[in-house]
Amino acid sequence: MQDNTTLTIGAARVTVLNAGNLRLHLAEEMAVPEQVWRPDYADLFEQVGVCPSLSVYIELAGARTLVDIGDYRATVTPESGYALPDYTPPPAITAQLASLGVTPADITHVVITHAHWDHYAGVTAASDAGIAPTFPQARYSLGAADWADAELQTALQDSTSLEAHTLGALRERGLLDLVEGRHQISEGIEILPAPGETPGHQIVRVHSNDATLYVVGDLFHHAIEVEHPDWMVTWADPATMLATREWLLRDAFAEHAQITAAHIFGVGRIAQSAGGGGLRWRGE
């Protein structure tokens, strides 16, 4: 999926936006021994692939919610290791929202699934008065355990850091809510704790008129992780991630829910694997 995708979840209008594509090499990123992936997935793991960096915009019951926002041009440099050669990213997320008729002042809530740069770098922007919230009327939500992380707290002490310019600036202005446990941000839109990628990783459940969508952030980075939920990135907490994935897969399958993940193109559902012996990602 390269262009924005809009879908209807009951009474909710949901649009999936792509800040820009990133380089993905599963053999480097995944904590899966080569002898495990090579027999059946050698091509998938050895090739350098591409993944998106998605934001999700949700309109429901008067609330206008954005889940995650990166700043591709400011953060994806050749030195980052995620840049693609000769690639021109799409317009900024704010410009993509404008094409939907949505201004920064329209956004009421911003949910940051977790404190990794590609999910929060766009929460502030430079202005004549200095650093300012990108969405001036919004409340911003971050998992409390991510805010308390020692590495993040150290970075916040450096006034020139990305963390200080974004999350720190929001906190100083009283706009950043630190979330613990389940939290309803508006009618039909709920934050659910989903640790594993980070201690404070959280996802968003949209439910309206018996239809459900889960916006799962980095709970999965690639569709292969649905088929093999014990396969995950090197920095994840294995036991915690697996436990989170197990309940999400169970619930999403039972609800026939749609799912969007930050680094998987498009929207999908959880379906039974061939033969019925497990689960898989089914793109839509």
ABEGO torsion letter per residue (X at the ends): XABBBBBBBEABBBBBBBAEBBBBBAAAABBBBAAAAAAAAAAAAABBBBBBBBBBBBBBGGBBBBBEBBBAAAABBAAAGABBBGBBBBBBAAAAAAAAGBBAAABABBBBABBBAAAAAAABBBBAAEBBBABAABBBBBBAAAAABAAAAAAAABAABAAAABAAAAAAAGABBBBBEBBBABBGBBBBBBBGABAABBBBBBBBGGBBBBBAEAABABAAAAABAABBBAABBAAAAAAAAAAAAAAAAAAGBBBBBAABBEBBBBBBBBGGABBBBBBX
